[in-house]
């Protein structure tokens, strides 16, 4: 990946597309950092249904190494299993 710098606002404005199945995952709603400031990955909201609370944590964590390309209007990622729920401490420490 290139060394261009992005603000969260720039990242959040782009749609996230999974190249593994062509589905749009949505827009970035959060980023996961280490205490040292290293970006571990992005978070997009999981599927919402009428019966699920909007505070539900069924979010999809996209590890930084799964980001293929940050383009001018989309972020291409590759997730074979896009049911990946929020990052755990193990994800962040590795």
SVG drawing of the C-alpha trace seen along z (x, -y; Angstrom):
<svg xmlns="http://www.w3.org/2000/svg" viewBox="-38 -14 43 31">
<polyline fill="none" stroke="black" stroke-width="0.4" points="0.0,0.0 1.1,-3.5 2.4,-5.9 -0.3,-8.5 -1.8,-10.0 -5.5,-10.0 -7.8,-11.6 -10.6,-9.7 -13.0,-11.9 -11.5,-11.0 -11.6,-7.3 -15.2,-7.4 -16.5,-9.1 -15.5,-6.1 -17.6,-3.0 -15.9,0.3 -16.2,3.1 -15.2,6.7 -13.4,8.0 -13.9,11.6 -17.7,11.5 -18.2,8.0 -20.5,6.9 -20.6,3.4 -19.9,3.5 -20.8,-0.1 -18.8,-3.1 -16.0,-3.0 -17.5,-3.9 -14.4,-3.4 -10.6,-2.6 -8.7,-0.4 -5.3,-1.7 -2.6,-0.3 -1.5,-2.4 1.5,-3.4 -0.7,-4.8 -0.4,-2.0 -3.6,-1.4 -4.7,2.2 -7.8,2.0 -11.1,0.5 -14.6,1.2 -17.8,1.1 -21.3,1.5 -22.7,5.0 -26.1,5.7 -28.9,4.1 -32.4,5.5 -35.6,4.0 -35.3,6.1 -31.6,5.4 -30.6,2.5 -28.5,-0.2 -26.0,0.2 -25.4,3.8 -21.8,4.6 -22.2,6.8 -19.6,4.8 -17.1,6.1 -13.4,5.7 -11.2,5.4 -7.5,6.0 -5.2,3.4 -3.4,6.2 -6.8,7.1 -7.1,3.6 -6.1,4.0 -6.5,0.4 -7.7,-3.0 -9.1,-4.7 -10.5,-8.1 -14.1,-6.9 -13.9,-3.3 -11.8,-1.2 -11.2,2.3 -10.7,5.1 -10.5,8.8 -12.4,10.7 -13.2,14.3 -15.4,14.5 -17.0,11.1 -18.8,12.2 -15.7,11.1 -17.0,9.4 -15.2,6.5 -11.5,6.9 -10.6,8.8 -7.5,8.1 -5.8,11.0 -6.4,9.3 -4.9,6.1 -1.9,7.6 -0.7,9.8"/>
</svg>
